[in-house]
Amino acid sequence: MLTEKVLSLSSGYGNEAWLMQASVPVARKITRDVKWPVAIGIFDYNAIVVQYSTRPYSEFVLQGSTVNKRFKLFKSAMGQAFLSFCEKEQRDEILEALRNDELQEDLILQDELKIKNFISEVRLRGYGLRIGKRGESTHMALPIKYNKEVIGVIGLSIFSSCFNDTIAAEYLELLKKSSLEIVESLEEMLSSE
């Protein structure tokens, strides 16, 4: 028999609270270890909304808080990670909703082949990536998957001048490990009920 917590998570009701409880300690640990800020985001209608950020704990911050900030799905690392790694059925629903949104300005939505190539490129790379200009930050992000469903994303920001393939490979492994830790913590919380 499924517990109330499992039912609430699987129905999407209250999963933000569960995700935050599982992810905040992991995000803070990353920032303690590597000093760069980490953010946890969730999908909300047509964007990723940052629910938690370790920016206040990071020595390396170029801008203020990103909490409650909305990031576009195609243009942000977190959005790319969510859109590219969610199940095809969910992605198709999201794309359809974006196409029907009168305020949507992403030209890529008009070209199915460009969308397919975009998703393939992100999946091949293994993570969402937004490279900032000099003097800005670069962001990389991975999905947090629970029972095959992307329930959130975890992203790390680094000065663009410090970003290279070696750093990307190192932080990709760190984000993969951290995403798994979040899911394990979530499973532990749900099984203790």
GITA-V236546 format. One record per residue. N is the residue number from 1. RES is the residue in one letter. SS is DSSP state (2 for helix, 1 for strand, 0 for the rest). PHI is phi as a letter, one per 30 degrees, with the letter a starting at -180 (none if undefined). PSI is psi as a letter, one per 20 degrees, with the letter a starting at -180 (999 if undefined). Layout:
n res ss phi psi
N RES SS PHI PSI
N RES SS PHI PSI
This chain:
n res ss phi psi
1 M 0 none p
2 L 0 d p
3 T 0 d r
4 E 2 e h
5 K 2 d g
6 V 2 d g
7 L 2 d g
8 S 2 d h
9 L 2 d g
10 S 2 d h
11 S 0 d i
12 G 0 i i
13 Y 0 d o
14 G 0 i j
15 N 2 d h
16 E 2 d g
17 A 2 d g
18 W 2 d g
19 L 2 d g
20 M 2 d g
21 Q 2 d h
22 A 2 d h
23 S 2 c h
24 V 2 e g
25 P 2 d h
26 V 2 d g
27 A 2 d g
28 R 2 d h
29 K 2 d g
30 I 2 e g
31 T 2 d h
32 R 2 d g
33 D 2 d g
34 V 2 c i
35 K 0 i i
36 W 1 d q
37 P 0 d q
38 V 1 b q
39 A 1 b q
40 I 1 c p
41 G 1 b r
42 I 1 b q
43 F 1 d p
44 D 1 b o
45 Y 0 i f
46 N 0 b j
47 A 1 a r
48 I 1 c p
49 V 1 c p
50 V 1 d p
51 Q 1 c h
52 Y 1 a q
53 S 1 b q
54 T 0 c j
55 R 2 e h
56 P 2 d i
57 Y 2 c i
58 S 0 c q
59 E 0 d i
60 F 1 c n
61 V 0 b p
62 L 0 c h
63 Q 0 b r
64 G 0 d a
65 S 0 e q
66 T 0 c j
67 V 0 d p
68 N 0 i j
69 K 0 d q
70 R 1 c p
71 F 1 c p
72 K 1 d q
73 L 0 d h
74 F 0 d h
75 K 0 c i
76 S 0 c q
77 A 2 d g
78 M 2 d g
79 G 2 d g
80 Q 2 d g
81 A 2 d g
82 F 2 d g
83 L 2 d h
84 S 2 d h
85 F 2 c i
86 C 0 d r
87 E 0 d q
88 K 2 e g
89 E 2 d g
90 Q 2 d g
91 R 2 d g
92 D 2 d g
93 E 2 d g
94 I 2 d g
95 L 2 d h
96 E 2 d g
97 A 2 d h
98 L 2 d g
99 R 2 d h
100 N 0 d i
101 D 0 d o
102 E 0 d h
103 L 0 c i
104 Q 0 d p
105 E 0 c j
106 D 0 d o
107 L 2 d h
108 I 2 e h
109 L 2 d i
110 Q 2 d i
111 D 0 b o
112 E 2 e h
113 L 2 d h
114 K 2 d h
115 I 2 d g
116 K 2 e g
117 N 2 d h
118 F 2 d g
119 I 2 d g
120 S 2 d g
121 E 2 d g
122 V 2 d g
123 R 2 d h
124 L 2 d g
125 R 2 d h
126 G 0 j i
127 Y 0 a q
128 G 1 d q
129 L 1 b p
130 R 1 b o
131 I 0 c p
132 G 0 d r
133 K 0 d r
134 R 0 e p
135 G 0 i i
136 E 0 c a
137 S 1 c q
138 T 1 c q
139 H 1 b p
140 M 1 b q
141 A 1 b q
142 L 1 b q
143 P 1 d q
144 I 1 c o
145 K 1 c p
146 Y 1 b p
147 N 0 h l
148 K 0 i i
149 E 1 c p
150 V 1 d o
151 I 1 c i
152 G 1 a a
153 V 1 b q
154 I 1 b p
155 G 1 b q
156 L 1 b p
157 S 1 c q
158 I 1 b q
159 F 1 e p
160 S 2 e h
161 S 2 d i
162 C 2 c i
163 F 0 d p
164 N 0 a r
165 D 2 d h
166 T 2 d g
167 I 2 d g
168 A 2 e g
169 A 2 d g
170 E 2 d g
171 Y 2 d h
172 L 2 d g
173 E 2 d g
174 L 2 d g
175 L 2 d h
176 K 2 d g
177 K 2 d g
178 S 2 d g
179 S 2 d g
180 L 2 d g
181 E 2 d g
182 I 2 d g
183 V 2 d g
184 E 2 d g
185 S 2 d g
186 L 2 d g
187 E 2 d h
188 E 2 d g
189 M 2 d g
190 L 2 d h
191 S 2 d i
192 S 0 d i
193 E 0 d 999
